[in-house]
Amino acid sequence: MLSACTTSPTPERPKIAADPIVENHTVTRVECPAEVTAPTPGPVPDYAGPEVVAPPPYFVWLGRHLAREALLGARIEDARESCPK
């Protein structure tokens, strides 16, 4: 061993600061969007005008449109029922 190494003073090492303590809190909140909680419009009154004369494909389209509207209304009601009170 070198004699210089054995006799030289050892410098003090700098103090190491303790690691900061980090706390994480996760909060999960279930909220319903305004589209679900908004009141649904009232029913549309029945048509009381003259007879509608249209080709059969129009009535097929109208039936599909009304079925889709009923399905979407049922989905909104189901979503509204699953919202937290």
PDB file with one MODEL, atoms N, CA, C and O in Angstrom:
MODEL        1
ATOM      1  N   MET A   1       0.838  -1.170   0.000  1.00  0.00           N
ATOM      2  CA  MET A   1       0.000   0.000   0.000  1.00  0.00           C
ATOM      3  C   MET A   1       0.879   1.228   0.000  1.00  0.00           C
ATOM      4  O   MET A   1       1.978   1.211   0.554  1.00  0.00           O
ATOM      5  N   LEU A   2       0.411   2.282  -0.610  1.00  0.00           N
ATOM      6  CA  LEU A   2       1.172   3.523  -0.662  1.00  0.00           C
ATOM      7  C   LEU A   2       1.100   4.224   0.684  1.00  0.00           C
ATOM      8  O   LEU A   2       0.051   4.259   1.327  1.00  0.00           O
ATOM      9  N   SER A   3       2.192   4.763   1.087  1.00  0.00           N
ATOM     10  CA  SER A   3       2.219   5.423   2.392  1.00  0.00           C
ATOM     11  C   SER A   3       1.393   6.706   2.392  1.00  0.00           C
ATOM     12  O   SER A   3       0.877   7.091   3.441  1.00  0.00           O
ATOM     13  N   ALA A   4       1.254   7.372   1.262  1.00  0.00           N
ATOM     14  CA  ALA A   4       0.489   8.612   1.202  1.00  0.00           C
ATOM     15  C   ALA A   4      -0.993   8.345   1.462  1.00  0.00           C
ATOM     16  O   ALA A   4      -1.692   9.180   2.035  1.00  0.00           O
ATOM     17  N   CYS A   5      -1.452   7.200   1.045  1.00  0.00           N
ATOM     18  CA  CYS A   5      -2.863   6.892   1.225  1.00  0.00           C
ATOM     19  C   CYS A   5      -3.167   6.590   2.684  1.00  0.00           C
ATOM     20  O   CYS A   5      -4.263   6.892   3.157  1.00  0.00           O
ATOM     21  N   THR A   6      -2.251   6.019   3.384  1.00  0.00           N
ATOM     22  CA  THR A   6      -2.537   5.653   4.755  1.00  0.00           C
ATOM     23  C   THR A   6      -2.487   6.833   5.696  1.00  0.00           C
ATOM     24  O   THR A   6      -3.117   6.798   6.753  1.00  0.00           O
ATOM     25  N   THR A   7      -1.752   7.886   5.344  1.00  0.00           N
ATOM     26  CA  THR A   7      -1.605   9.015   6.254  1.00  0.00           C
ATOM     27  C   THR A   7      -2.477  10.201   5.910  1.00  0.00           C
ATOM     28  O   THR A   7      -2.645  11.095   6.739  1.00  0.00           O
ATOM     29  N   SER A   8      -3.046  10.239   4.694  1.00  0.00           N
ATOM     30  CA  SER A   8      -3.850  11.408   4.337  1.00  0.00           C
ATOM     31  C   SER A   8      -5.197  11.338   5.055  1.00  0.00           C
ATOM     32  O   SER A   8      -5.776  10.264   5.219  1.00  0.00           O
ATOM     33  N   PRO A   9      -5.682  12.511   5.482  1.00  0.00           N
ATOM     34  CA  PRO A   9      -6.968  12.510   6.188  1.00  0.00           C
ATOM     35  C   PRO A   9      -8.111  12.184   5.215  1.00  0.00           C
ATOM     36  O   PRO A   9      -8.075  12.572   4.047  1.00  0.00           O
ATOM     37  N   THR A  10      -9.082  11.497   5.696  1.00  0.00           N
ATOM     38  CA  THR A  10     -10.248  11.218   4.866  1.00  0.00           C
ATOM     39  C   THR A  10     -11.227  12.370   5.009  1.00  0.00           C
ATOM     40  O   THR A  10     -11.636  12.699   6.122  1.00  0.00           O
ATOM     41  N   PRO A  11     -11.606  12.986   3.900  1.00  0.00           N
ATOM     42  CA  PRO A  11     -12.568  14.087   4.000  1.00  0.00           C
ATOM     43  C   PRO A  11     -13.946  13.538   4.379  1.00  0.00           C
ATOM     44  O   PRO A  11     -14.317  12.420   4.018  1.00  0.00           O
ATOM     45  N   GLU A  12     -14.671  14.347   5.101  1.00  0.00           N
ATOM     46  CA  GLU A  12     -16.014  13.899   5.485  1.00  0.00           C
ATOM     47  C   GLU A  12     -16.923  13.914   4.263  1.00  0.00           C
ATOM     48  O   GLU A  12     -16.911  14.836   3.448  1.00  0.00           O
ATOM     49  N   ARG A  13     -17.686  12.878   4.182  1.00  0.00           N
ATOM     50  CA  ARG A  13     -18.621  12.795   3.061  1.00  0.00           C
ATOM     51  C   ARG A  13     -19.829  13.682   3.365  1.00  0.00           C
ATOM     52  O   ARG A  13     -20.241  13.817   4.517  1.00  0.00           O
ATOM     53  N   PRO A  14     -20.390  14.287   2.309  1.00  0.00           N
ATOM     54  CA  PRO A  14     -21.566  15.131   2.558  1.00  0.00           C
ATOM     55  C   PRO A  14     -22.747  14.275   3.022  1.00  0.00           C
ATOM     56  O   PRO A  14     -22.917  13.130   2.603  1.00  0.00           O
ATOM     57  N   LYS A  15     -23.530  14.854   3.874  1.00  0.00           N
ATOM     58  CA  LYS A  15     -24.715  14.155   4.381  1.00  0.00           C
ATOM     59  C   LYS A  15     -25.732  14.005   3.251  1.00  0.00           C
ATOM     60  O   LYS A  15     -25.935  14.920   2.453  1.00  0.00           O
ATOM     61  N   ILE A  16     -26.352  12.860   3.203  1.00  0.00           N
ATOM     62  CA  ILE A  16     -27.376  12.610   2.190  1.00  0.00           C
ATOM     63  C   ILE A  16     -28.729  12.884   2.827  1.00  0.00           C
ATOM     64  O   ILE A  16     -29.071  12.333   3.873  1.00  0.00           O
ATOM     65  N   ALA A  17     -29.485  13.748   2.168  1.00  0.00           N
ATOM     66  CA  ALA A  17     -30.813  14.078   2.687  1.00  0.00           C
ATOM     67  C   ALA A  17     -31.739  12.880   2.510  1.00  0.00           C
ATOM     68  O   ALA A  17     -31.631  12.124   1.545  1.00  0.00           O
ATOM     69  N   ALA A  18     -32.627  12.731   3.445  1.00  0.00           N
ATOM     70  CA  ALA A  18     -33.597  11.638   3.358  1.00  0.00           C
ATOM     71  C   ALA A  18     -34.550  11.892   2.196  1.00  0.00           C
ATOM     72  O   ALA A  18     -34.874  13.036   1.876  1.00  0.00           O
ATOM     73  N   ASP A  19     -34.986  10.816   1.580  1.00  0.00           N
ATOM     74  CA  ASP A  19     -35.947  10.937   0.485  1.00  0.00           C
ATOM     75  C   ASP A  19     -37.264  11.478   1.020  1.00  0.00           C
ATOM     76  O   ASP A  19     -37.706  11.089   2.101  1.00  0.00           O
ATOM     77  N   PRO A  20     -37.889  12.371   0.268  1.00  0.00           N
ATOM     78  CA  PRO A  20     -39.182  12.885   0.732  1.00  0.00           C
ATOM     79  C   PRO A  20     -40.242  11.772   0.681  1.00  0.00           C
ATOM     80  O   PRO A  20     -40.160  10.855  -0.135  1.00  0.00           O
ATOM     81  N   ILE A  21     -41.206  11.875   1.546  1.00  0.00           N
ATOM     82  CA  ILE A  21     -42.283  10.905   1.570  1.00  0.00           C
ATOM     83  C   ILE A  21     -43.388  11.412   0.659  1.00  0.00           C
ATOM     84  O   ILE A  21     -43.872  12.535   0.802  1.00  0.00           O
ATOM     85  N   VAL A  22     -43.769  10.574  -0.264  1.00  0.00           N
ATOM     86  CA  VAL A  22     -44.812  10.938  -1.216  1.00  0.00           C
ATOM     87  C   VAL A  22     -46.001  10.016  -0.974  1.00  0.00           C
ATOM     88  O   VAL A  22     -45.865   8.792  -0.970  1.00  0.00           O
ATOM     89  N   GLU A  23     -47.160  10.617  -0.774  1.00  0.00           N
ATOM     90  CA  GLU A  23     -48.376   9.838  -0.590  1.00  0.00           C
ATOM     91  C   GLU A  23     -49.301  10.098  -1.766  1.00  0.00           C
ATOM     92  O   GLU A  23     -49.496  11.239  -2.185  1.00  0.00           O
ATOM     93  N   ASN A  24     -49.856   9.041  -2.278  1.00  0.00           N
ATOM     94  CA  ASN A  24     -50.817   9.145  -3.380  1.00  0.00           C
ATOM     95  C   ASN A  24     -52.159   8.644  -2.898  1.00  0.00           C
ATOM     96  O   ASN A  24     -52.253   7.600  -2.253  1.00  0.00           O
ATOM     97  N   HIS A  25     -53.186   9.389  -3.213  1.00  0.00           N
ATOM     98  CA  HIS A  25     -54.550   8.977  -2.910  1.00  0.00           C
ATOM     99  C   HIS A  25     -55.330   9.010  -4.214  1.00  0.00           C
ATOM    100  O   HIS A  25     -55.329  10.015  -4.926  1.00  0.00           O
ATOM    101  N   THR A  26     -55.987   7.917  -4.516  1.00  0.00           N
ATOM    102  CA  THR A  26     -56.796   7.832  -5.722  1.00  0.00           C
ATOM    103  C   THR A  26     -58.257   7.755  -5.321  1.00  0.00           C
ATOM    104  O   THR A  26     -58.653   6.900  -4.529  1.00  0.00           O
ATOM    105  N   VAL A  27     -59.042   8.644  -5.869  1.00  0.00           N
ATOM    106  CA  VAL A  27     -60.472   8.659  -5.594  1.00  0.00           C
ATOM    107  C   VAL A  27     -61.191   8.451  -6.924  1.00  0.00           C
ATOM    108  O   VAL A  27     -60.951   9.169  -7.894  1.00  0.00           O
ATOM    109  N   THR A  28     -62.057   7.479  -6.952  1.00  0.00           N
ATOM    110  CA  THR A  28     -62.837   7.206  -8.155  1.00  0.00           C
ATOM    111  C   THR A  28     -64.271   7.629  -7.899  1.00  0.00           C
ATOM    112  O   THR A  28     -64.932   7.126  -6.991  1.00  0.00           O
ATOM    113  N   ARG A  29     -64.735   8.555  -8.709  1.00  0.00           N
ATOM    114  CA  ARG A  29     -66.122   9.034  -8.600  1.00  0.00           C
ATOM    115  C   ARG A  29     -66.865   8.686  -9.863  1.00  0.00           C
ATOM    116  O   ARG A  29     -66.398   8.956 -10.969  1.00  0.00           O
ATOM    117  N   VAL A  30     -68.006   8.096  -9.696  1.00  0.00           N
ATOM    118  CA  VAL A  30     -68.843   7.777 -10.851  1.00  0.00           C
ATOM    119  C   VAL A  30     -69.870   8.890 -10.991  1.00  0.00           C
ATOM    120  O   VAL A  30     -70.664   9.143 -10.085  1.00  0.00           O
ATOM    121  N   GLU A  31     -69.837   9.537 -12.121  1.00  0.00           N
ATOM    122  CA  GLU A  31     -70.790  10.612 -12.392  1.00  0.00           C
ATOM    123  C   GLU A  31     -71.434  10.351 -13.743  1.00  0.00           C
ATOM    124  O   GLU A  31     -70.813   9.804 -14.654  1.00  0.00           O
ATOM    125  N   CYS A  32     -72.656  10.741 -13.847  1.00  0.00           N
ATOM    126  CA  CYS A  32     -73.367  10.562 -15.105  1.00  0.00           C
ATOM    127  C   CYS A  32     -73.278  11.841 -15.931  1.00  0.00           C
ATOM    128  O   CYS A  32     -73.364  12.941 -15.386  1.00  0.00           O
ATOM    129  N   PRO A  33     -73.108  11.701 -17.234  1.00  0.00           N
ATOM    130  CA  PRO A  33     -73.070  12.888 -18.080  1.00  0.00           C
ATOM    131  C   PRO A  33     -74.433  13.570 -18.137  1.00  0.00           C
ATOM    132  O   PRO A  33     -75.467  12.959 -17.869  1.00  0.00           O
ATOM    133  N   ALA A  34     -74.404  14.820 -18.485  1.00  0.00           N
ATOM    134  CA  ALA A  34     -75.633  15.615 -18.534  1.00  0.00           C
ATOM    135  C   ALA A  34     -76.640  15.050 -19.538  1.00  0.00           C
ATOM    136  O   ALA A  34     -77.848  15.211 -19.364  1.00  0.00           O
ATOM    137  N   GLU A  35     -76.145  14.392 -20.584  1.00  0.00           N
ATOM    138  CA  GLU A  35     -77.054  13.827 -21.581  1.00  0.00           C
ATOM    139  C   GLU A  35     -77.930  12.737 -20.971  1.00  0.00           C
ATOM    140  O   GLU A  35     -79.055  12.514 -21.420  1.00  0.00           O
ATOM    141  N   VAL A  36     -77.414  12.059 -19.948  1.00  0.00           N
ATOM    142  CA  VAL A  36     -78.171  10.977 -19.325  1.00  0.00           C
ATOM    143  C   VAL A  36     -79.117  11.524 -18.259  1.00  0.00           C
ATOM    144  O   VAL A  36     -80.244  11.050 -18.116  1.00  0.00           O
ATOM    145  N   THR A  37     -78.657  12.513 -17.522  1.00  0.00           N
ATOM    146  CA  THR A  37     -79.468  13.025 -16.418  1.00  0.00           C
ATOM    147  C   THR A  37     -80.484  14.079 -16.853  1.00  0.00           C
ATOM    148  O   THR A  37     -81.366  14.439 -16.074  1.00  0.00           O
ATOM    149  N   ALA A  38     -80.376  14.571 -18.070  1.00  0.00           N
ATOM    150  CA  ALA A  38     -81.333  15.580 -18.546  1.00  0.00           C
ATOM    151  C   ALA A  38     -82.722  14.948 -18.688  1.00  0.00           C
ATOM    152  O   ALA A  38     -82.841  13.775 -19.040  1.00  0.00           O
ATOM    153  N   PRO A  39     -83.748  15.717 -18.417  1.00  0.00           N
ATOM    154  CA  PRO A  39     -85.094  15.153 -18.569  1.00  0.00           C
ATOM    155  C   PRO A  39     -85.380  14.847 -20.035  1.00  0.00           C
ATOM    156  O   PRO A  39     -84.970  15.582 -20.933  1.00  0.00           O
ATOM    157  N   THR A  40     -86.082  13.758 -20.252  1.00  0.00           N
ATOM    158  CA  THR A  40     -86.428  13.395 -21.624  1.00  0.00           C
ATOM    159  C   THR A  40     -87.653  14.198 -22.062  1.00  0.00           C
ATOM    160  O   THR A  40     -88.523  14.493 -21.243  1.00  0.00           O
ATOM    161  N   PRO A  41     -87.726  14.546 -23.323  1.00  0.00           N
ATOM    162  CA  PRO A  41     -88.888  15.291 -23.788  1.00  0.00           C
ATOM    163  C   PRO A  41     -90.139  14.421 -23.720  1.00  0.00           C
ATOM    164  O   PRO A  41     -90.068  13.193 -23.763  1.00  0.00           O
ATOM    165  N   GLY A  42     -91.254  15.074 -23.614  1.00  0.00           N
ATOM    166  CA  GLY A  42     -92.518  14.353 -23.544  1.00  0.00           C
ATOM    167  C   GLY A  42     -92.833  13.635 -24.839  1.00  0.00           C
ATOM    168  O   GLY A  42     -92.173  13.863 -25.853  1.00  0.00           O
ATOM    169  N   PRO A  43     -93.829  12.775 -24.818  1.00  0.00           N
ATOM    170  CA  PRO A  43     -94.168  12.039 -26.039  1.00  0.00           C
ATOM    171  C   PRO A  43     -94.713  12.979 -27.120  1.00  0.00           C
ATOM    172  O   PRO A  43     -95.325  14.008 -26.835  1.00  0.00           O
ATOM    173  N   VAL A  44     -94.471  12.593 -28.329  1.00  0.00           N
ATOM    174  CA  VAL A  44     -94.959  13.367 -29.473  1.00  0.00           C
ATOM    175  C   VAL A  44     -96.438  13.021 -29.670  1.00  0.00           C
ATOM    176  O   VAL A  44     -96.801  11.845 -29.677  1.00  0.00           O
ATOM    177  N   PRO A  45     -97.274  14.014 -29.827  1.00  0.00           N
ATOM    178  CA  PRO A  45     -98.693  13.707 -30.020  1.00  0.00           C
ATOM    179  C   PRO A  45     -98.911  12.947 -31.333  1.00  0.00           C
ATOM    180  O   PRO A  45     -98.150  13.090 -32.291  1.00  0.00           O
ATOM    181  N   ASP A  46     -99.956  12.151 -31.345  1.00  0.00           N
ATOM    182  CA  ASP A  46    -100.282  11.380 -32.546  1.00  0.00           C
ATOM    183  C   ASP A  46    -100.607  12.323 -33.703  1.00  0.00           C
ATOM    184  O   ASP A  46    -101.100  13.435 -33.513  1.00  0.00           O
ATOM    185  N   TYR A  47    -100.320  11.847 -34.876  1.00  0.00           N
ATOM    186  CA  TYR A  47    -100.592  12.619 -36.087  1.00  0.00           C
ATOM    187  C   TYR A  47    -102.095  12.602 -36.347  1.00  0.00           C
ATOM    188  O   TYR A  47    -102.713  11.539 -36.399  1.00  0.00           O
ATOM    189  N   ALA A  48    -102.668  13.771 -36.507  1.00  0.00           N
ATOM    190  CA  ALA A  48    -104.116  13.872 -36.711  1.00  0.00           C
ATOM    191  C   ALA A  48    -104.450  14.482 -38.064  1.00  0.00           C
ATOM    192  O   ALA A  48    -105.589  14.885 -38.300  1.00  0.00           O
ATOM    193  N   GLY A  49    -103.463  14.551 -38.957  1.00  0.00           N
ATOM    194  CA  GLY A  49    -103.697  15.164 -40.258  1.00  0.00           C
ATOM    195  C   GLY A  49    -104.252  14.157 -41.258  1.00  0.00           C
ATOM    196  O   GLY A  49    -104.700  13.074 -40.883  1.00  0.00           O
ATOM    197  N   PRO A  50    -104.215  14.524 -42.520  1.00  0.00           N
ATOM    198  CA  PRO A  50    -104.727  13.629 -43.559  1.00  0.00           C
ATOM    199  C   PRO A  50    -103.833  12.395 -43.704  1.00  0.00           C
ATOM    200  O   PRO A  50    -102.709  12.349 -43.205  1.00  0.00           O
ATOM    201  N   GLU A  51    -104.366  11.423 -44.391  1.00  0.00           N
ATOM    202  CA  GLU A  51    -103.632  10.170 -44.592  1.00  0.00           C
ATOM    203  C   GLU A  51    -102.337  10.439 -45.356  1.00  0.00           C
ATOM    204  O   GLU A  51    -102.313  11.214 -46.312  1.00  0.00           O
ATOM    205  N   VAL A  52    -101.269   9.788 -44.918  1.00  0.00           N
ATOM    206  CA  VAL A  52     -99.974   9.937 -45.581  1.00  0.00           C
ATOM    207  C   VAL A  52     -99.899   8.905 -46.701  1.00  0.00           C
ATOM    208  O   VAL A  52    -100.074   7.706 -46.487  1.00  0.00           O
ATOM    209  N   VAL A  53     -99.634   9.406 -47.887  1.00  0.00           N
ATOM    210  CA  VAL A  53     -99.504   8.516 -49.037  1.00  0.00           C
ATOM    211  C   VAL A  53     -98.027   8.537 -49.430  1.00  0.00           C
ATOM    212  O   VAL A  53     -97.479   9.577 -49.794  1.00  0.00           O
ATOM    213  N   ALA A  54     -97.403   7.375 -49.347  1.00  0.00           N
ATOM    214  CA  ALA A  54     -95.979   7.269 -49.670  1.00  0.00           C
ATOM    215  C   ALA A  54     -95.698   5.854 -50.156  1.00  0.00           C
ATOM    216  O   ALA A  54     -96.476   4.939 -49.888  1.00  0.00           O
ATOM    217  N   PRO A  55     -94.607   5.672 -50.857  1.00  0.00           N
ATOM    218  CA  PRO A  55     -94.258   4.320 -51.316  1.00  0.00           C
ATOM    219  C   PRO A  55     -93.884   3.426 -50.128  1.00  0.00           C
ATOM    220  O   PRO A  55     -93.449   3.930 -49.093  1.00  0.00           O
ATOM    221  N   PRO A  56     -94.046   2.128 -50.263  1.00  0.00           N
ATOM    222  CA  PRO A  56     -93.750   1.205 -49.161  1.00  0.00           C
ATOM    223  C   PRO A  56     -92.333   1.325 -48.578  1.00  0.00           C
ATOM    224  O   PRO A  56     -92.170   1.192 -47.365  1.00  0.00           O
ATOM    225  N   PRO A  57     -91.303   1.574 -49.405  1.00  0.00           N
ATOM    226  CA  PRO A  57     -89.965   1.707 -48.785  1.00  0.00           C
ATOM    227  C   PRO A  57     -89.888   2.852 -47.759  1.00  0.00           C
ATOM    228  O   PRO A  57     -89.110   2.786 -46.807  1.00  0.00           O
ATOM    229  N   TYR A  58     -90.691   3.885 -47.960  1.00  0.00           N
ATOM    230  CA  TYR A  58     -90.705   4.980 -46.987  1.00  0.00           C
ATOM    231  C   TYR A  58     -91.205   4.490 -45.636  1.00  0.00           C
ATOM    232  O   TYR A  58     -90.637   4.846 -44.604  1.00  0.00           O
ATOM    233  N   PHE A  59     -92.243   3.690 -45.626  1.00  0.00           N
ATOM    234  CA  PHE A  59     -92.795   3.202 -44.361  1.00  0.00           C
ATOM    235  C   PHE A  59     -91.837   2.215 -43.692  1.00  0.00           C
ATOM    236  O   PHE A  59     -91.794   2.126 -42.465  1.00  0.00           O
ATOM    237  N   VAL A  60     -91.071   1.477 -44.494  1.00  0.00           N
ATOM    238  CA  VAL A  60     -90.028   0.606 -43.925  1.00  0.00           C
ATOM    239  C   VAL A  60     -88.983   1.472 -43.232  1.00  0.00           C
ATOM    240  O   VAL A  60     -88.582   1.185 -42.104  1.00  0.00           O
ATOM    241  N   TRP A  61     -88.544   2.533 -43.909  1.00  0.00           N
ATOM    242  CA  TRP A  61     -87.563   3.440 -43.321  1.00  0.00           C
ATOM    243  C   TRP A  61     -88.119   4.078 -42.055  1.00  0.00           C
ATOM    244  O   TRP A  61     -87.415   4.163 -41.049  1.00  0.00           O
ATOM    245  N   LEU A  62     -89.363   4.526 -42.087  1.00  0.00           N
ATOM    246  CA  LEU A  62     -89.982   5.166 -40.927  1.00  0.00           C
ATOM    247  C   LEU A  62     -90.056   4.193 -39.747  1.00  0.00           C
ATOM    248  O   LEU A  62     -89.799   4.581 -38.607  1.00  0.00           O
ATOM    249  N   GLY A  63     -90.400   2.950 -40.012  1.00  0.00           N
ATOM    250  CA  GLY A  63     -90.453   1.948 -38.958  1.00  0.00           C
ATOM    251  C   GLY A  63     -89.089   1.715 -38.330  1.00  0.00           C
ATOM    252  O   GLY A  63     -88.972   1.589 -37.111  1.00  0.00           O
ATOM    253  N   ARG A  64     -88.044   1.658 -39.178  1.00  0.00           N
ATOM    254  CA  ARG A  64     -86.680   1.488 -38.654  1.00  0.00           C
ATOM    255  C   ARG A  64     -86.263   2.701 -37.822  1.00  0.00           C
ATOM    256  O   ARG A  64     -85.624   2.563 -36.779  1.00  0.00           O
ATOM    257  N   HIS A  65     -86.627   3.864 -38.289  1.00  0.00           N
ATOM    258  CA  HIS A  65     -86.291   5.095 -37.565  1.00  0.00           C
ATOM    259  C   HIS A  65     -86.966   5.113 -36.185  1.00  0.00           C
ATOM    260  O   HIS A  65     -86.327   5.438 -35.184  1.00  0.00           O
ATOM    261  N   LEU A  66     -88.220   4.774 -36.140  1.00  0.00           N
ATOM    262  CA  LEU A  66     -88.943   4.769 -34.862  1.00  0.00           C
ATOM    263  C   LEU A  66     -88.423   3.676 -33.930  1.00  0.00           C
ATOM    264  O   LEU A  66     -88.366   3.876 -32.717  1.00  0.00           O
ATOM    265  N   ALA A  67     -88.043   2.520 -34.486  1.00  0.00           N
ATOM    266  CA  ALA A  67     -87.472   1.450 -33.661  1.00  0.00           C
ATOM    267  C   ALA A  67     -86.132   1.879 -33.079  1.00  0.00           C
ATOM    268  O   ALA A  67     -85.831   1.586 -31.921  1.00  0.00           O
ATOM    269  N   ARG A  68     -85.325   2.575 -33.885  1.00  0.00           N
ATOM    270  CA  ARG A  68     -84.025   3.072 -33.402  1.00  0.00           C
ATOM    271  C   ARG A  68     -84.233   4.093 -32.297  1.00  0.00           C
ATOM    272  O   ARG A  68     -83.517   4.079 -31.297  1.00  0.00           O
ATOM    273  N   GLU A  69     -85.201   4.975 -32.466  1.00  0.00           N
ATOM    274  CA  GLU A  69     -85.494   5.984 -31.451  1.00  0.00           C
ATOM    275  C   GLU A  69     -85.934   5.325 -30.145  1.00  0.00           C
ATOM    276  O   GLU A  69     -85.538   5.761 -29.064  1.00  0.00           O
ATOM    277  N   ALA A  70     -86.742   4.289 -30.241  1.00  0.00           N
ATOM    278  CA  ALA A  70     -87.191   3.571 -29.041  1.00  0.00           C
ATOM    279  C   ALA A  70     -86.017   2.877 -28.357  1.00  0.00           C
ATOM    280  O   ALA A  70     -85.936   2.866 -27.129  1.00  0.00           O
ATOM    281  N   LEU A  71     -85.101   2.295 -29.145  1.00  0.00           N
ATOM    282  CA  LEU A  71     -83.934   1.627 -28.588  1.00  0.00           C
ATOM    283  C   LEU A  71     -83.030   2.623 -27.854  1.00  0.00           C
ATOM    284  O   LEU A  71     -82.564   2.348 -26.749  1.00  0.00           O
ATOM    285  N   LEU A  72     -82.789   3.772 -28.473  1.00  0.00           N
ATOM    286  CA  LEU A  72     -81.948   4.786 -27.830  1.00  0.00           C
ATOM    287  C   LEU A  72     -82.598   5.321 -26.557  1.00  0.00           C
ATOM    288  O   LEU A  72     -81.911   5.580 -25.570  1.00  0.00           O
ATOM    289  N   GLY A  73     -83.902   5.484 -26.578  1.00  0.00           N
ATOM    290  CA  GLY A  73     -84.603   5.922 -25.372  1.00  0.00           C
ATOM    291  C   GLY A  73     -84.477   4.906 -24.249  1.00  0.00           C
ATOM    292  O   GLY A  73     -84.300   5.279 -23.089  1.00  0.00           O
ATOM    293  N   ALA A  74     -84.568   3.621 -24.585  1.00  0.00           N
ATOM    294  CA  ALA A  74     -84.414   2.568 -23.571  1.00  0.00           C
ATOM    295  C   ALA A  74     -83.000   2.544 -23.020  1.00  0.00           C
ATOM    296  O   ALA A  74     -82.810   2.317 -21.825  1.00  0.00           O
ATOM    297  N   ARG A  75     -82.006   2.773 -23.866  1.00  0.00           N
ATOM    298  CA  ARG A  75     -80.609   2.807 -23.397  1.00  0.00           C
ATOM    299  C   ARG A  75     -80.392   3.971 -22.439  1.00  0.00           C
ATOM    300  O   ARG A  75     -79.707   3.821 -21.428  1.00  0.00           O
ATOM    301  N   ILE A  76     -80.963   5.113 -22.745  1.00  0.00           N
ATOM    302  CA  ILE A  76     -80.809   6.272 -21.863  1.00  0.00           C
ATOM    303  C   ILE A  76     -81.482   6.000 -20.523  1.00  0.00           C
ATOM    304  O   ILE A  76     -80.940   6.357 -19.477  1.00  0.00           O
ATOM    305  N   GLU A  77     -82.643   5.379 -20.540  1.00  0.00           N
ATOM    306  CA  GLU A  77     -83.326   5.051 -19.279  1.00  0.00           C
ATOM    307  C   GLU A  77     -82.511   4.059 -18.463  1.00  0.00           C
ATOM    308  O   GLU A  77     -82.405   4.205 -17.246  1.00  0.00           O
ATOM    309  N   ASP A  78     -81.932   3.050 -19.111  1.00  0.00           N
ATOM    310  CA  ASP A  78     -81.082   2.081 -18.394  1.00  0.00           C
ATOM    311  C   ASP A  78     -79.856   2.768 -17.800  1.00  0.00           C
ATOM    312  O   ASP A  78     -79.465   2.479 -16.669  1.00  0.00           O
ATOM    313  N   ALA A  79     -79.252   3.673 -18.560  1.00  0.00           N
ATOM    314  CA  ALA A  79     -78.087   4.394 -18.045  1.00  0.00           C
ATOM    315  C   ALA A  79     -78.479   5.285 -16.871  1.00  0.00           C
ATOM    316  O   ALA A  79     -77.733   5.398 -15.899  1.00  0.00           O
ATOM    317  N   ARG A  80     -79.629   5.906 -16.959  1.00  0.00           N
ATOM    318  CA  ARG A  80     -80.109   6.784 -15.879  1.00  0.00           C
ATOM    319  C   ARG A  80     -80.331   5.971 -14.594  1.00  0.00           C
ATOM    320  O   ARG A  80     -80.025   6.442 -13.498  1.00  0.00           O
ATOM    321  N   GLU A  81     -80.859   4.762 -14.734  1.00  0.00           N
ATOM    322  CA  GLU A  81     -81.107   3.923 -13.559  1.00  0.00           C
ATOM    323  C   GLU A  81     -79.812   3.445 -12.917  1.00  0.00           C
ATOM    324  O   GLU A  81     -79.783   3.200 -11.711  1.00  0.00           O
ATOM    325  N   SER A  82     -78.744   3.306 -13.692  1.00  0.00           N
ATOM    326  CA  SER A  82     -77.472   2.840 -13.131  1.00  0.00           C
ATOM    327  C   SER A  82     -76.616   3.977 -12.578  1.00  0.00           C
ATOM    328  O   SER A  82     -75.550   3.725 -12.017  1.00  0.00           O
ATOM    329  N   CYS A  83     -77.060   5.213 -12.726  1.00  0.00           N
ATOM    330  CA  CYS A  83     -76.323   6.350 -12.174  1.00  0.00           C
ATOM    331  C   CYS A  83     -76.437   6.351 -10.654  1.00  0.00           C
ATOM    332  O   CYS A  83     -77.454   5.936 -10.098  1.00  0.00           O
ATOM    333  N   PRO A  84     -75.372   6.828  -9.980  1.00  0.00           N
ATOM    334  CA  PRO A  84     -75.475   6.941  -8.523  1.00  0.00           C
ATOM    335  C   PRO A  84     -76.497   7.998  -8.144  1.00  0.00           C
ATOM    336  O   PRO A  84     -76.636   9.024  -8.811  1.00  0.00           O
ATOM    337  N   LYS A  85     -77.188   7.733  -7.090  1.00  0.00           N
ATOM    338  CA  LYS A  85     -78.239   8.668  -6.642  1.00  0.00           C
ATOM    339  C   LYS A  85     -77.647   9.731  -5.757  1.00  0.00           C
ATOM    340  O   LYS A  85     -78.367  10.608  -5.281  1.00  0.00           O
TER     341      LYS A  85
ENDMDL
END
